[in-house]
């Protein structure tokens, strides 16, 4: 845990963020800035998803294929140990 994440009102909280729409990314970024440990689950890498992307700053990221049983298994393990799960609304 980096020094900026060890302090703040959200220190000690673990959050799993399923990447998607911008509001979820903004929430993850803000909570990370307030001290939470945020783990972002990306579906796949895109050229726009570089380390310099402001909405991804400060978070660890894992790329999972949620259509594969192994990816689902890892996602469930992450969610089981998290205090908070961030996921955007589905289509429609």
PDB file of N, CA, C and O in Angstrom:
ATOM      1  N   UNK A   1       0.851  -1.159   0.000  1.00  0.00           N
ATOM      2  CA  UNK A   1       0.000   0.000   0.000  1.00  0.00           C
ATOM      3  C   UNK A   1       0.902   1.230   0.000  1.00  0.00           C
ATOM      4  O   UNK A   1       1.815   1.326   0.821  1.00  0.00           O
ATOM      5  N   UNK A   2       0.662   2.154  -0.895  1.00  0.00           N
ATOM      6  CA  UNK A   2       1.476   3.360  -0.951  1.00  0.00           C
ATOM      7  C   UNK A   2       1.092   4.298   0.173  1.00  0.00           C
ATOM      8  O   UNK A   2       0.036   4.153   0.790  1.00  0.00           O
ATOM      9  N   UNK A   3       1.970   5.274   0.436  1.00  0.00           N
ATOM     10  CA  UNK A   3       1.770   6.178   1.562  1.00  0.00           C
ATOM     11  C   UNK A   3       0.454   6.942   1.469  1.00  0.00           C
ATOM     12  O   UNK A   3      -0.229   7.115   2.479  1.00  0.00           O
ATOM     13  N   UNK A   4       0.078   7.411   0.247  1.00  0.00           N
ATOM     14  CA  UNK A   4      -1.155   8.191   0.142  1.00  0.00           C
ATOM     15  C   UNK A   4      -2.399   7.344   0.374  1.00  0.00           C
ATOM     16  O   UNK A   4      -3.457   7.878   0.706  1.00  0.00           O
ATOM     17  N   UNK A   5      -2.287   6.040   0.204  1.00  0.00           N
ATOM     18  CA  UNK A   5      -3.442   5.183   0.409  1.00  0.00           C
ATOM     19  C   UNK A   5      -3.568   4.717   1.854  1.00  0.00           C
ATOM     20  O   UNK A   5      -4.601   4.162   2.227  1.00  0.00           O
ATOM     21  N   UNK A   6      -2.539   4.928   2.678  1.00  0.00           N
ATOM     22  CA  UNK A   6      -2.602   4.442   4.048  1.00  0.00           C
ATOM     23  C   UNK A   6      -3.339   5.405   4.967  1.00  0.00           C
ATOM     24  O   UNK A   6      -3.571   5.092   6.135  1.00  0.00           O
ATOM     25  N   UNK A   7      -3.712   6.581   4.449  1.00  0.00           N
ATOM     26  CA  UNK A   7      -4.398   7.586   5.249  1.00  0.00           C
ATOM     27  C   UNK A   7      -5.654   8.053   4.530  1.00  0.00           C
ATOM     28  O   UNK A   7      -5.810   7.868   3.323  1.00  0.00           O
ATOM     29  N   UNK A   8      -6.528   8.650   5.290  1.00  0.00           N
ATOM     30  CA  UNK A   8      -7.740   9.211   4.713  1.00  0.00           C
ATOM     31  C   UNK A   8      -8.969   8.515   5.245  1.00  0.00           C
ATOM     32  O   UNK A   8      -8.868   7.484   5.909  1.00  0.00           O
ATOM     33  N   UNK A   9     -10.137   9.077   4.955  1.00  0.00           N
ATOM     34  CA  UNK A   9     -11.382   8.535   5.506  1.00  0.00           C
ATOM     35  C   UNK A   9     -11.731   7.142   4.999  1.00  0.00           C
ATOM     36  O   UNK A   9     -12.526   6.441   5.624  1.00  0.00           O
ATOM     37  N   UNK A  10     -11.155   6.735   3.887  1.00  0.00           N
ATOM     38  CA  UNK A  10     -11.454   5.401   3.342  1.00  0.00           C
ATOM     39  C   UNK A  10     -10.336   4.401   3.585  1.00  0.00           C
ATOM     40  O   UNK A  10     -10.388   3.288   3.062  1.00  0.00           O
ATOM     41  N   UNK A  11      -9.329   4.769   4.365  1.00  0.00           N
ATOM     42  CA  UNK A  11      -8.214   3.866   4.652  1.00  0.00           C
ATOM     43  C   UNK A  11      -8.732   2.574   5.269  1.00  0.00           C
ATOM     44  O   UNK A  11      -9.605   2.597   6.137  1.00  0.00           O
ATOM     45  N   UNK A  12      -8.194   1.460   4.820  1.00  0.00           N
ATOM     46  CA  UNK A  12      -8.598   0.159   5.337  1.00  0.00           C
ATOM     47  C   UNK A  12      -9.759  -0.477   4.599  1.00  0.00           C
ATOM     48  O   UNK A  12     -10.135  -1.609   4.904  1.00  0.00           O
ATOM     49  N   UNK A  13     -10.329   0.220   3.646  1.00  0.00           N
ATOM     50  CA  UNK A  13     -11.448  -0.316   2.861  1.00  0.00           C
ATOM     51  C   UNK A  13     -10.912  -0.853   1.543  1.00  0.00           C
ATOM     52  O   UNK A  13     -10.118  -0.191   0.874  1.00  0.00           O
ATOM     53  N   UNK A  14     -11.344  -2.046   1.172  1.00  0.00           N
ATOM     54  CA  UNK A  14     -10.961  -2.653  -0.105  1.00  0.00           C
ATOM     55  C   UNK A  14     -12.154  -2.587  -1.046  1.00  0.00           C
ATOM     56  O   UNK A  14     -13.265  -2.983  -0.693  1.00  0.00           O
ATOM     57  N   UNK A  15     -11.907  -2.080  -2.248  1.00  0.00           N
ATOM     58  CA  UNK A  15     -12.957  -1.894  -3.244  1.00  0.00           C
ATOM     59  C   UNK A  15     -12.559  -2.606  -4.519  1.00  0.00           C
ATOM     60  O   UNK A  15     -11.421  -2.483  -4.973  1.00  0.00           O
ATOM     61  N   UNK A  16     -13.481  -3.347  -5.099  1.00  0.00           N
ATOM     62  CA  UNK A  16     -13.283  -3.936  -6.420  1.00  0.00           C
ATOM     63  C   UNK A  16     -14.163  -3.149  -7.380  1.00  0.00           C
ATOM     64  O   UNK A  16     -15.374  -3.031  -7.194  1.00  0.00           O
ATOM     65  N   UNK A  17     -13.524  -2.620  -8.405  1.00  0.00           N
ATOM     66  CA  UNK A  17     -14.204  -1.796  -9.406  1.00  0.00           C
ATOM     67  C   UNK A  17     -14.216  -2.540 -10.745  1.00  0.00           C
ATOM     68  O   UNK A  17     -13.162  -2.829 -11.310  1.00  0.00           O
ATOM     69  N   UNK A  18     -15.393  -2.842 -11.238  1.00  0.00           N
ATOM     70  CA  UNK A  18     -15.503  -3.435 -12.569  1.00  0.00           C
ATOM     71  C   UNK A  18     -15.537  -2.293 -13.575  1.00  0.00           C
ATOM     72  O   UNK A  18     -16.485  -1.509 -13.612  1.00  0.00           O
ATOM     73  N   UNK A  19     -14.495  -2.211 -14.386  1.00  0.00           N
ATOM     74  CA  UNK A  19     -14.349  -1.098 -15.327  1.00  0.00           C
ATOM     75  C   UNK A  19     -15.539  -1.043 -16.257  1.00  0.00           C
ATOM     76  O   UNK A  19     -16.092  -2.069 -16.654  1.00  0.00           O
ATOM     77  N   UNK A  20     -15.912   0.147 -16.589  1.00  0.00           N
ATOM     78  CA  UNK A  20     -17.041   0.318 -17.480  1.00  0.00           C
ATOM     79  C   UNK A  20     -17.254   1.776 -17.762  1.00  0.00           C
ATOM     80  O   UNK A  20     -16.374   2.460 -18.283  1.00  0.00           O
ATOM     81  N   UNK A  21     -18.421   2.246 -17.417  1.00  0.00           N
ATOM     82  CA  UNK A  21     -18.784   3.625 -17.691  1.00  0.00           C
ATOM     83  C   UNK A  21     -18.005   4.590 -16.804  1.00  0.00           C
ATOM     84  O   UNK A  21     -17.557   4.229 -15.715  1.00  0.00           O
ATOM     85  N   UNK A  22     -17.855   5.796 -17.276  1.00  0.00           N
ATOM     86  CA  UNK A  22     -17.052   6.807 -16.593  1.00  0.00           C
ATOM     87  C   UNK A  22     -17.452   7.055 -15.140  1.00  0.00           C
ATOM     88  O   UNK A  22     -16.555   7.211 -14.313  1.00  0.00           O
ATOM     89  N   UNK A  23     -18.742   7.104 -14.766  1.00  0.00           N
ATOM     90  CA  UNK A  23     -19.067   7.364 -13.356  1.00  0.00           C
ATOM     91  C   UNK A  23     -18.439   6.357 -12.394  1.00  0.00           C
ATOM     92  O   UNK A  23     -18.043   6.734 -11.291  1.00  0.00           O
ATOM     93  N   UNK A  24     -18.340   5.100 -12.783  1.00  0.00           N
ATOM     94  CA  UNK A  24     -17.725   4.080 -11.934  1.00  0.00           C
ATOM     95  C   UNK A  24     -16.230   4.365 -11.802  1.00  0.00           C
ATOM     96  O   UNK A  24     -15.677   4.261 -10.707  1.00  0.00           O
ATOM     97  N   UNK A  25     -15.575   4.720 -12.899  1.00  0.00           N
ATOM     98  CA  UNK A  25     -14.151   5.034 -12.858  1.00  0.00           C
ATOM     99  C   UNK A  25     -13.869   6.261 -12.003  1.00  0.00           C
ATOM    100  O   UNK A  25     -12.882   6.291 -11.267  1.00  0.00           O
ATOM    101  N   UNK A  26     -14.717   7.261 -12.093  1.00  0.00           N
ATOM    102  CA  UNK A  26     -14.547   8.471 -11.280  1.00  0.00           C
ATOM    103  C   UNK A  26     -14.716   8.120  -9.805  1.00  0.00           C
ATOM    104  O   UNK A  26     -13.936   8.581  -8.971  1.00  0.00           O
ATOM    105  N   UNK A  27     -15.714   7.316  -9.472  1.00  0.00           N
ATOM    106  CA  UNK A  27     -15.929   6.902  -8.084  1.00  0.00           C
ATOM    107  C   UNK A  27     -14.707   6.142  -7.559  1.00  0.00           C
ATOM    108  O   UNK A  27     -14.251   6.391  -6.443  1.00  0.00           O
ATOM    109  N   UNK A  28     -14.183   5.223  -8.359  1.00  0.00           N
ATOM    110  CA  UNK A  28     -12.988   4.473  -7.955  1.00  0.00           C
ATOM    111  C   UNK A  28     -11.796   5.378  -7.740  1.00  0.00           C
ATOM    112  O   UNK A  28     -11.046   5.200  -6.781  1.00  0.00           O
ATOM    113  N   UNK A  29     -11.610   6.353  -8.624  1.00  0.00           N
ATOM    114  CA  UNK A  29     -10.504   7.289  -8.517  1.00  0.00           C
ATOM    115  C   UNK A  29     -10.633   8.120  -7.236  1.00  0.00           C
ATOM    116  O   UNK A  29      -9.652   8.306  -6.516  1.00  0.00           O
ATOM    117  N   UNK A  30     -11.832   8.616  -6.955  1.00  0.00           N
ATOM    118  CA  UNK A  30     -12.046   9.433  -5.758  1.00  0.00           C
ATOM    119  C   UNK A  30     -11.849   8.619  -4.476  1.00  0.00           C
ATOM    120  O   UNK A  30     -11.217   9.093  -3.532  1.00  0.00           O
ATOM    121  N   UNK A  31     -12.379   7.416  -4.442  1.00  0.00           N
ATOM    122  CA  UNK A  31     -12.229   6.576  -3.255  1.00  0.00           C
ATOM    123  C   UNK A  31     -10.772   6.189  -3.026  1.00  0.00           C
ATOM    124  O   UNK A  31     -10.317   6.120  -1.885  1.00  0.00           O
ATOM    125  N   UNK A  32     -10.047   5.938  -4.103  1.00  0.00           N
ATOM    126  CA  UNK A  32      -8.621   5.649  -4.001  1.00  0.00           C
ATOM    127  C   UNK A  32      -7.893   6.859  -3.417  1.00  0.00           C
ATOM    128  O   UNK A  32      -7.019   6.710  -2.563  1.00  0.00           O
ATOM    129  N   UNK A  33      -8.253   8.042  -3.875  1.00  0.00           N
ATOM    130  CA  UNK A  33      -7.647   9.261  -3.367  1.00  0.00           C
ATOM    131  C   UNK A  33      -7.945   9.512  -1.904  1.00  0.00           C
ATOM    132  O   UNK A  33      -7.216  10.247  -1.237  1.00  0.00           O
ATOM    133  N   UNK A  34      -9.015   8.907  -1.397  1.00  0.00           N
ATOM    134  CA  UNK A  34      -9.368   9.056   0.016  1.00  0.00           C
ATOM    135  C   UNK A  34      -8.809   7.920   0.865  1.00  0.00           C
ATOM    136  O   UNK A  34      -9.155   7.792   2.039  1.00  0.00           O
ATOM    137  N   UNK A  35      -7.942   7.091   0.273  1.00  0.00           N
ATOM    138  CA  UNK A  35      -7.235   6.080   1.049  1.00  0.00           C
ATOM    139  C   UNK A  35      -7.657   4.644   0.846  1.00  0.00           C
ATOM    140  O   UNK A  35      -7.009   3.748   1.386  1.00  0.00           O
ATOM    141  N   UNK A  36      -8.712   4.379   0.093  1.00  0.00           N
ATOM    142  CA  UNK A  36      -9.161   2.998  -0.113  1.00  0.00           C
ATOM    143  C   UNK A  36      -8.210   2.256  -1.046  1.00  0.00           C
ATOM    144  O   UNK A  36      -7.578   2.855  -1.915  1.00  0.00           O
ATOM    145  N   UNK A  37      -8.122   0.958  -0.852  1.00  0.00           N
ATOM    146  CA  UNK A  37      -7.402   0.108  -1.799  1.00  0.00           C
ATOM    147  C   UNK A  37      -8.411  -0.266  -2.876  1.00  0.00           C
ATOM    148  O   UNK A  37      -9.391  -0.956  -2.594  1.00  0.00           O
ATOM    149  N   UNK A  38      -8.181   0.184  -4.105  1.00  0.00           N
ATOM    150  CA  UNK A  38      -9.111  -0.068  -5.202  1.00  0.00           C
ATOM    151  C   UNK A  38      -8.435  -0.983  -6.214  1.00  0.00           C
ATOM    152  O   UNK A  38      -7.348  -0.683  -6.708  1.00  0.00           O
ATOM    153  N   UNK A  39      -9.088  -2.098  -6.518  1.00  0.00           N
ATOM    154  CA  UNK A  39      -8.609  -3.037  -7.524  1.00  0.00           C
ATOM    155  C   UNK A  39      -9.573  -2.965  -8.694  1.00  0.00           C
ATOM    156  O   UNK A  39     -10.754  -3.285  -8.557  1.00  0.00           O
ATOM    157  N   UNK A  40      -9.072  -2.549  -9.831  1.00  0.00           N
ATOM    158  CA  UNK A  40      -9.903  -2.372 -11.021  1.00  0.00           C
ATOM    159  C   UNK A  40      -9.858  -3.651 -11.865  1.00  0.00           C
ATOM    160  O   UNK A  40      -8.778  -4.163 -12.161  1.00  0.00           O
ATOM    161  N   UNK A  41     -11.019  -4.158 -12.245  1.00  0.00           N
ATOM    162  CA  UNK A  41     -11.113  -5.337 -13.109  1.00  0.00           C
ATOM    163  C   UNK A  41     -11.437  -4.851 -14.516  1.00  0.00           C
ATOM    164  O   UNK A  41     -12.527  -4.343 -14.778  1.00  0.00           O
ATOM    165  N   UNK A  42     -10.467  -5.018 -15.420  1.00  0.00           N
ATOM    166  CA  UNK A  42     -10.652  -4.638 -16.818  1.00  0.00           C
ATOM    167  C   UNK A  42     -10.980  -5.878 -17.627  1.00  0.00           C
ATOM    168  O   UNK A  42     -10.502  -6.972 -17.329  1.00  0.00           O
ATOM    169  N   UNK A  43     -11.802  -5.697 -18.654  1.00  0.00           N
ATOM    170  CA  UNK A  43     -12.170  -6.822 -19.512  1.00  0.00           C
ATOM    171  C   UNK A  43     -11.064  -7.162 -20.495  1.00  0.00           C
ATOM    172  O   UNK A  43     -10.810  -8.336 -20.764  1.00  0.00           O
ATOM    173  N   UNK A  44     -10.413  -6.158 -21.026  1.00  0.00           N
ATOM    174  CA  UNK A  44      -9.274  -6.367 -21.932  1.00  0.00           C
ATOM    175  C   UNK A  44      -8.547  -5.038 -22.059  1.00  0.00           C
ATOM    176  O   UNK A  44      -9.094  -3.980 -21.745  1.00  0.00           O
ATOM    177  N   UNK A  45      -7.322  -5.110 -22.518  1.00  0.00           N
ATOM    178  CA  UNK A  45      -6.531  -3.895 -22.677  1.00  0.00           C
ATOM    179  C   UNK A  45      -6.929  -3.170 -23.953  1.00  0.00           C
ATOM    180  O   UNK A  45      -7.151  -3.793 -24.992  1.00  0.00           O
ATOM    181  N   UNK A  46      -7.015  -1.868 -23.864  1.00  0.00           N
ATOM    182  CA  UNK A  46      -7.269  -1.001 -25.010  1.00  0.00           C
ATOM    183  C   UNK A  46      -6.129   0.005 -25.086  1.00  0.00           C
ATOM    184  O   UNK A  46      -5.531   0.327 -24.060  1.00  0.00           O
ATOM    185  N   UNK A  47      -5.814   0.510 -26.275  1.00  0.00           N
ATOM    186  CA  UNK A  47      -4.761   1.518 -26.368  1.00  0.00           C
ATOM    187  C   UNK A  47      -5.034   2.740 -25.485  1.00  0.00           C
ATOM    188  O   UNK A  47      -4.091   3.362 -24.996  1.00  0.00           O
ATOM    189  N   UNK A  48      -6.288   3.088 -25.276  1.00  0.00           N
ATOM    190  CA  UNK A  48      -6.636   4.252 -24.442  1.00  0.00           C
ATOM    191  C   UNK A  48      -6.429   3.971 -22.960  1.00  0.00           C
ATOM    192  O   UNK A  48      -6.381   4.905 -22.160  1.00  0.00           O
ATOM    193  N   UNK A  49      -6.304   2.699 -22.579  1.00  0.00           N
ATOM    194  CA  UNK A  49      -6.163   2.326 -21.170  1.00  0.00           C
ATOM    195  C   UNK A  49      -4.706   2.272 -20.741  1.00  0.00           C
ATOM    196  O   UNK A  49      -4.267   1.273 -20.170  1.00  0.00           O
ATOM    197  N   UNK A  50      -3.964   3.311 -21.000  1.00  0.00           N
ATOM    198  CA  UNK A  50      -2.558   3.343 -20.626  1.00  0.00           C
ATOM    199  C   UNK A  50      -2.419   3.814 -19.192  1.00  0.00           C
ATOM    200  O   UNK A  50      -3.378   4.302 -18.594  1.00  0.00           O
ATOM    201  N   UNK A  51      -1.221   3.667 -18.641  1.00  0.00           N
ATOM    202  CA  UNK A  51      -0.978   4.079 -17.257  1.00  0.00           C
ATOM    203  C   UNK A  51      -1.218   5.569 -17.069  1.00  0.00           C
ATOM    204  O   UNK A  51      -1.490   6.009 -15.952  1.00  0.00           O
ATOM    205  N   UNK A  52      -1.123   6.356 -18.137  1.00  0.00           N
ATOM    206  CA  UNK A  52      -1.334   7.788 -18.036  1.00  0.00           C
ATOM    207  C   UNK A  52      -2.791   8.199 -17.999  1.00  0.00           C
ATOM    208  O   UNK A  52      -3.091   9.375 -17.794  1.00  0.00           O
ATOM    209  N   UNK A  53      -3.698   7.267 -18.191  1.00  0.00           N
ATOM    210  CA  UNK A  53      -5.123   7.575 -18.168  1.00  0.00           C
ATOM    211  C   UNK A  53      -5.505   8.038 -16.762  1.00  0.00           C
ATOM    212  O   UNK A  53      -5.387   7.275 -15.804  1.00  0.00           O
ATOM    213  N   UNK A  54      -5.954   9.266 -16.639  1.00  0.00           N
ATOM    214  CA  UNK A  54      -6.259   9.880 -15.341  1.00  0.00           C
ATOM    215  C   UNK A  54      -7.271   9.069 -14.540  1.00  0.00           C
ATOM    216  O   UNK A  54      -7.141   8.972 -13.320  1.00  0.00           O
ATOM    217  N   UNK A  55      -8.264   8.493 -15.183  1.00  0.00           N
ATOM    218  CA  UNK A  55      -9.301   7.764 -14.454  1.00  0.00           C
ATOM    219  C   UNK A  55      -8.802   6.458 -13.852  1.00  0.00           C
ATOM    220  O   UNK A  55      -9.494   5.862 -13.028  1.00  0.00           O
ATOM    221  N   UNK A  56      -7.607   5.996 -14.248  1.00  0.00           N
ATOM    222  CA  UNK A  56      -7.052   4.751 -13.706  1.00  0.00           C
ATOM    223  C   UNK A  56      -5.993   4.993 -12.653  1.00  0.00           C
ATOM    224  O   UNK A  56      -5.476   4.029 -12.088  1.00  0.00           O
ATOM    225  N   UNK A  57      -5.652   6.217 -12.368  1.00  0.00           N
ATOM    226  CA  UNK A  57      -4.505   6.507 -11.502  1.00  0.00           C
ATOM    227  C   UNK A  57      -4.684   5.966 -10.088  1.00  0.00           C
ATOM    228  O   UNK A  57      -5.775   5.992  -9.519  1.00  0.00           O
ATOM    229  N   UNK A  58      -3.583   5.481  -9.547  1.00  0.00           N
ATOM    230  CA  UNK A  58      -3.546   5.036  -8.163  1.00  0.00           C
ATOM    231  C   UNK A  58      -4.114   3.662  -7.881  1.00  0.00           C
ATOM    232  O   UNK A  58      -4.085   3.210  -6.737  1.00  0.00           O
ATOM    233  N   UNK A  59      -4.628   2.990  -8.890  1.00  0.00           N
ATOM    234  CA  UNK A  59      -5.269   1.691  -8.652  1.00  0.00           C
ATOM    235  C   UNK A  59      -4.489   0.560  -9.286  1.00  0.00           C
ATOM    236  O   UNK A  59      -3.845   0.721 -10.323  1.00  0.00           O
ATOM    237  N   UNK A  60      -4.562  -0.577  -8.644  1.00  0.00           N
ATOM    238  CA  UNK A  60      -4.057  -1.794  -9.278  1.00  0.00           C
ATOM    239  C   UNK A  60      -5.118  -2.252 -10.257  1.00  0.00           C
ATOM    240  O   UNK A  60      -6.302  -1.963 -10.087  1.00  0.00           O
ATOM    241  N   UNK A  61      -4.689  -2.960 -11.271  1.00  0.00           N
ATOM    242  CA  UNK A  61      -5.623  -3.414 -12.290  1.00  0.00           C
ATOM    243  C   UNK A  61      -5.323  -4.863 -12.657  1.00  0.00           C
ATOM    244  O   UNK A  61      -4.169  -5.288 -12.692  1.00  0.00           O
ATOM    245  N   UNK A  62      -6.378  -5.600 -12.926  1.00  0.00           N
ATOM    246  CA  UNK A  62      -6.248  -6.971 -13.399  1.00  0.00           C
ATOM    247  C   UNK A  62      -7.173  -7.114 -14.612  1.00  0.00           C
ATOM    248  O   UNK A  62      -8.300  -6.621 -14.603  1.00  0.00           O
ATOM    249  N   UNK A  63      -6.686  -7.791 -15.650  1.00  0.00           N
ATOM    250  CA  UNK A  63      -7.494  -8.034 -16.846  1.00  0.00           C
ATOM    251  C   UNK A  63      -8.052  -9.442 -16.751  1.00  0.00           C
ATOM    252  O   UNK A  63      -7.299 -10.410 -16.639  1.00  0.00           O
ATOM    253  N   UNK A  64      -9.389  -9.557 -16.797  1.00  0.00           N
ATOM    254  CA  UNK A  64     -10.048 -10.861 -16.705  1.00  0.00           C
ATOM    255  C   UNK A  64     -11.006 -11.052 -17.860  1.00  0.00           C
ATOM    256  O   UNK A  64     -11.652 -10.106 -18.310  1.00  0.00           O
ATOM    257  N   UNK A  65     -11.095 -12.294 -18.341  1.00  0.00           N
ATOM    258  CA  UNK A  65     -12.099 -12.672 -19.329  1.00  0.00           C
ATOM    259  C   UNK A  65     -13.277 -13.240 -18.544  1.00  0.00           C
ATOM    260  O   UNK A  65     -13.234 -14.384 -18.092  1.00  0.00           O
ATOM    261  N   UNK A  66     -14.327 -12.438 -18.385  1.00  0.00           N
ATOM    262  CA  UNK A  66     -15.463 -12.859 -17.572  1.00  0.00           C
ATOM    263  C   UNK A  66     -16.380 -13.838 -18.292  1.00  0.00           C
ATOM    264  O   UNK A  66     -17.399 -14.254 -17.740  1.00  0.00           O
ATOM    265  N   UNK A  67     -16.029 -14.208 -19.514  1.00  0.00           N
ATOM    266  CA  UNK A  67     -16.765 -15.258 -20.224  1.00  0.00           C
ATOM    267  C   UNK A  67     -16.070 -16.606 -20.074  1.00  0.00           C
ATOM    268  O   UNK A  67     -16.549 -17.616 -20.590  1.00  0.00           O
ATOM    269  N   UNK A  68     -14.950 -16.622 -19.376  1.00  0.00           N
ATOM    270  CA  UNK A  68     -14.181 -17.839 -19.137  1.00  0.00           C
ATOM    271  C   UNK A  68     -14.308 -18.218 -17.661  1.00  0.00           C
ATOM    272  O   UNK A  68     -14.224 -17.343 -16.800  1.00  0.00           O
ATOM    273  N   UNK A  69     -14.507 -19.503 -17.348  1.00  0.00           N
ATOM    274  CA  UNK A  69     -14.683 -19.912 -15.948  1.00  0.00           C
ATOM    275  C   UNK A  69     -13.547 -19.468 -15.032  1.00  0.00           C
ATOM    276  O   UNK A  69     -13.788 -19.125 -13.874  1.00  0.00           O
ATOM    277  N   UNK A  70     -12.319 -19.469 -15.529  1.00  0.00           N
ATOM    278  CA  UNK A  70     -11.188 -19.030 -14.704  1.00  0.00           C
ATOM    279  C   UNK A  70     -11.288 -17.558 -14.347  1.00  0.00           C
ATOM    280  O   UNK A  70     -10.998 -17.172 -13.215  1.00  0.00           O
ATOM    281  N   UNK A  71     -11.694 -16.735 -15.300  1.00  0.00           N
ATOM    282  CA  UNK A  71     -11.868 -15.307 -15.047  1.00  0.00           C
ATOM    283  C   UNK A  71     -12.981 -15.041 -14.052  1.00  0.00           C
ATOM    284  O   UNK A  71     -12.858 -14.174 -13.187  1.00  0.00           O
ATOM    285  N   UNK A  72     -14.059 -15.784 -14.174  1.00  0.00           N
ATOM    286  CA  UNK A  72     -15.192 -15.648 -13.245  1.00  0.00           C
ATOM    287  C   UNK A  72     -14.761 -16.053 -11.839  1.00  0.00           C
ATOM    288  O   UNK A  72     -15.127 -15.400 -10.863  1.00  0.00           O
ATOM    289  N   UNK A  73     -13.990 -17.121 -11.735  1.00  0.00           N
ATOM    290  CA  UNK A  73     -13.508 -17.596 -10.435  1.00  0.00           C
ATOM    291  C   UNK A  73     -12.667 -16.517  -9.729  1.00  0.00           C
ATOM    292  O   UNK A  73     -12.846 -16.257  -8.540  1.00  0.00           O
ATOM    293  N   UNK A  74     -11.759 -15.904 -10.475  1.00  0.00           N
ATOM    294  CA  UNK A  74     -10.916 -14.856  -9.894  1.00  0.00           C
ATOM    295  C   UNK A  74     -11.767 -13.652  -9.489  1.00  0.00           C
ATOM    296  O   UNK A  74     -11.566 -13.089  -8.413  1.00  0.00           O
ATOM    297  N   UNK A  75     -12.711 -13.256 -10.337  1.00  0.00           N
ATOM    298  CA  UNK A  75     -13.584 -12.123 -10.021  1.00  0.00           C
ATOM    299  C   UNK A  75     -14.388 -12.388  -8.754  1.00  0.00           C
ATOM    300  O   UNK A  75     -14.557 -11.491  -7.928  1.00  0.00           O
ATOM    301  N   UNK A  76     -14.879 -13.598  -8.594  1.00  0.00           N
ATOM    302  CA  UNK A  76     -15.644 -13.943  -7.382  1.00  0.00           C
ATOM    303  C   UNK A  76     -14.774 -13.893  -6.142  1.00  0.00           C
ATOM    304  O   UNK A  76     -15.226 -13.449  -5.086  1.00  0.00           O
ATOM    305  N   UNK A  77     -13.525 -14.346  -6.255  1.00  0.00           N
ATOM    306  CA  UNK A  77     -12.608 -14.288  -5.106  1.00  0.00           C
ATOM    307  C   UNK A  77     -12.315 -12.847  -4.713  1.00  0.00           C
ATOM    308  O   UNK A  77     -12.292 -12.509  -3.529  1.00  0.00           O
ATOM    309  N   UNK A  78     -12.091 -11.996  -5.720  1.00  0.00           N
ATOM    310  CA  UNK A  78     -11.853 -10.583  -5.434  1.00  0.00           C
ATOM    311  C   UNK A  78     -13.070  -9.958  -4.751  1.00  0.00           C
ATOM    312  O   UNK A  78     -12.936  -9.246  -3.756  1.00  0.00           O
ATOM    313  N   UNK A  79     -14.248 -10.230  -5.290  1.00  0.00           N
ATOM    314  CA  UNK A  79     -15.478  -9.659  -4.725  1.00  0.00           C
ATOM    315  C   UNK A  79     -15.732 -10.160  -3.301  1.00  0.00           C
ATOM    316  O   UNK A  79     -16.230  -9.412  -2.461  1.00  0.00           O
ATOM    317  N   UNK A  80     -15.395 -11.408  -3.031  1.00  0.00           N
ATOM    318  CA  UNK A  80     -15.639 -11.979  -1.701  1.00  0.00           C
ATOM    319  C   UNK A  80     -14.793 -11.311  -0.625  1.00  0.00           C
ATOM    320  O   UNK A  80     -15.214 -11.235   0.530  1.00  0.00           O
ATOM    321  N   UNK A  81     -13.616 -10.829  -0.982  1.00  0.00           N
ATOM    322  CA  UNK A  81     -12.759 -10.193   0.027  1.00  0.00           C
ATOM    323  C   UNK A  81     -12.916  -8.677   0.073  1.00  0.00           C
ATOM    324  O   UNK A  81     -12.313  -8.013   0.916  1.00  0.00           O
ATOM    325  N   UNK A  82     -13.716  -8.137  -0.822  1.00  0.00           N
ATOM    326  CA  UNK A  82     -13.902  -6.678  -0.886  1.00  0.00           C
ATOM    327  C   UNK A  82     -14.966  -6.209   0.101  1.00  0.00           C
ATOM    328  O   UNK A  82     -15.892  -6.942   0.450  1.00  0.00           O
ATOM    329  N   UNK A  83     -14.801  -4.969   0.533  1.00  0.00           N
ATOM    330  CA  UNK A  83     -15.813  -4.327   1.357  1.00  0.00           C
ATOM    331  C   UNK A  83     -16.880  -3.675   0.484  1.00  0.00           C
ATOM    332  O   UNK A  83     -18.039  -3.557   0.884  1.00  0.00           O
ATOM    333  N   UNK A  84     -16.472  -3.250  -0.723  1.00  0.00           N
ATOM    334  CA  UNK A  84     -17.369  -2.544  -1.640  1.00  0.00           C
ATOM    335  C   UNK A  84     -17.135  -3.065  -3.050  1.00  0.00           C
ATOM    336  O   UNK A  84     -16.003  -3.364  -3.431  1.00  0.00           O
ATOM    337  N   UNK A  85     -18.213  -3.171  -3.822  1.00  0.00           N
ATOM    338  CA  UNK A  85     -18.127  -3.561  -5.227  1.00  0.00           C
ATOM    339  C   UNK A  85     -18.723  -2.441  -6.055  1.00  0.00           C
ATOM    340  O   UNK A  85     -19.866  -2.039  -5.835  1.00  0.00           O
ATOM    341  N   UNK A  86     -17.952  -1.933  -7.009  1.00  0.00           N
ATOM    342  CA  UNK A  86     -18.427  -0.877  -7.911  1.00  0.00           C
ATOM    343  C   UNK A  86     -18.638  -1.473  -9.283  1.00  0.00           C
ATOM    344  O   UNK A  86     -17.724  -2.060  -9.863  1.00  0.00           O
ATOM    345  N   UNK A  87     -19.847  -1.324  -9.803  1.00  0.00           N
ATOM    346  CA  UNK A  87     -20.175  -1.812 -11.139  1.00  0.00           C
ATOM    347  C   UNK A  87     -21.225  -0.884 -11.739  1.00  0.00           C
ATOM    348  O   UNK A  87     -22.188  -0.502 -11.074  1.00  0.00           O
ATOM    349  N   UNK A  88     -21.029  -0.536 -12.978  1.00  0.00           N
ATOM    350  CA  UNK A  88     -21.990   0.329 -13.650  1.00  0.00           C
ATOM    351  C   UNK A  88     -23.240  -0.433 -14.058  1.00  0.00           C
ATOM    352  O   UNK A  88     -23.265  -1.663 -14.025  1.00  0.00           O
ATOM    353  N   UNK A  89     -24.263   0.291 -14.439  1.00  0.00           N
ATOM    354  CA  UNK A  89     -25.505  -0.359 -14.885  1.00  0.00           C
ATOM    355  C   UNK A  89     -25.297  -1.090 -16.203  1.00  0.00           C
ATOM    356  O   UNK A  89     -24.458  -0.700 -17.015  1.00  0.00           O
ATOM    357  N   UNK A  90     -26.054  -2.135 -16.405  1.00  0.00           N
ATOM    358  CA  UNK A  90     -26.003  -2.877 -17.650  1.00  0.00           C
ATOM    359  C   UNK A  90     -26.737  -2.131 -18.761  1.00  0.00           C
ATOM    360  O   UNK A  90     -27.347  -1.089 -18.521  1.00  0.00           O
ATOM    361  N   UNK A  91     -26.675  -2.665 -19.966  1.00  0.00           N
ATOM    362  CA  UNK A  91     -27.366  -2.021 -21.074  1.00  0.00           C
ATOM    363  C   UNK A  91     -28.875  -1.888 -20.794  1.00  0.00           C
ATOM    364  O   UNK A  91     -29.495  -2.785 -20.221  1.00  0.00           O
ATOM    365  N   UNK A  92     -29.436  -0.769 -21.204  1.00  0.00           N
ATOM    366  CA  UNK A  92     -30.881  -0.550 -21.065  1.00  0.00           C
ATOM    367  C   UNK A  92     -31.233  -0.148 -19.677  1.00  0.00           C
ATOM    368  O   UNK A  92     -32.406   0.077 -19.379  1.00  0.00           O
TER     369      UNK A  92
END
